[in-house]
Amino acid sequence: MAKKIIGSLKLQVKAGQANPSPPVGPALGQRGLNIMAFVKEFNAKSADLEPGTPTPVIITYYQDKSFSLELKTPPASFMLKKAAGLAPVGKRNRPKGSTKPGREVAGSVTVAQIRKIAEAKMKDLNANDVEAAMQIILGSAKSCGIEVKG
């Protein structure tokens, strides 16, 4: 018989760097889930990603307090900023886009880089083909203050 699903939870954790401190510990603890089991499983599944890459994860938890993980691709804005070569800054050491998107340009990417990001994110985007996915990524680039060059 299938396990009864109680709910699901979405978190964004750095690849290979999950630990029981906030936000992971409290989010799982209040649902009665085994925090260390999550940390070990997440770090094992995200070992092939570049360490420190923000990775969205959907945790589905069941009545018997067990859970399953589904890793998603890193956010488009993170991938765009990395492709544009923006240096990590700020309190969380993340690359930062333009403070005034549309008026100031923080960096630039090529159409080939946009295509590569769209192909990588295709499974997580609501798009039928790569061209539509590229349009979604172009919108993200515009709101980050990143210009696209021919």
N, C-alpha and C positions, 0 to 999 in steps of 0.2 A: 504494500500500500504506500502511496506517495505521502511525503511529509506535508503537514499543514503549514502553509506560509502565514506568518504573523504580519510581516511588513518588510519594507526595504528602506535603505538608508544610502544617501549619496555623500561621499567625502572626497576631498582632493588632498592627496598625500604625496610627498616627494618620493620618487622612485628609489627603492632600496634603503630608505631612511625612516621607515615607520617606527614609532616607539609609543609606549603607553601614555605619554604626556598629552595634554590637550592639543588638538581637538579630538584625537582618536580615542583616548581613554574614556573621557566622560560620555562621548556619543555612544560607545559600545557598552560601557558600564551601566548606564541607566536602562538599557534594554536587557541586561543580564547575560551578555555574550562574553565569551572568553577572549579577553584583550590580547593576551600573549599568543594565543593560537592565530588570531588575525594578523598580528605583527609578523610572526614567522611565515605565514602563508603569503602575505602581501609582499614581503621582502624577497621571498623565493620566486614569486611570479614576476616581479618587476626587476629581477636581476639582469635581464638582457637589455633593459633601457639604460640610458645615460643616468648615472646617479644624480639626484637632485632635481630631476625633471618632474614638474607637477603632473600627477597622474590621477585623473578622476576614477573613482571606483564605486560600483554599485554593490552594496552588501544586501543580500536577501537573507532574512533570518526566519527560522522555523520554530514551531512550537516546542521542540525538544532542545532548544537553545543552540542548535547547530546553525551554520550559516554557509553561504556560498558567495564567492567573489566574482565580479566581472570587471576587468580592467578596460578602460576606454583609452583612446589616444590623447596625448597632451592637448591642451587648449590651442586653438588656432593662433591666438594672439602671442602665446609663448613661442610657437614655431616661427611666426612671422618676425618677431623681434630677434630671434636667434639667426634667422636667415639674413636679416638686415645688418647683423653685426653690432647690435646695440649692446653696450657694456652693462653688466649688472650694477645697479645702484639702489639706494633706498634702504629702509630698515630691514627688509626681508631679502636683500641682495638679489632682486629680480631685475631683469632688463626693463627699462622704462621707455614708453613711447613719448609722443609729443604731449606737452601740457595744453596746447591749443590746436587740436587736430583740425585740418582744413585751412589753417592759417600758417602753421609752422610745420616744417618737415623734419621728422626725427631721423629718418633713414630711407633707404630705397631697396627694392627687390626687383628681380626680373620676372617676366611672364613665365619663364621656365621654372623658377623657384616656386611661383604661385601654383603651377600645375603639379609640381612634386608634392607640395603641401596638401593640395586638394586630393591627390591620389592616396596619400597616406591617411587622410581624414575621411575618405569616402564612406567607410562602413559606419561612421558615427554621424554623418550629415544626412539631412533630409533632401537628397538630390538624386535624380534619376541617372545622370551621366556626369562625366568629369567636367564638362563645360559649365553645367549648373553649379557644381561644387566650387569651381573656380570663381564664379560670381559671388558666392557666399564668402569665400576667403578674401576676395577683393574688397568687399564691404567691411570685413574685419580690419584689413590693412588701412582702409581710409579712416576708420574710427581710432586707429592707433597713431595716425599721423605718419604713416609709411607710404611713400609714393611708389608706383609701379612703373618701371621703365621698360620700353619696348622689348 
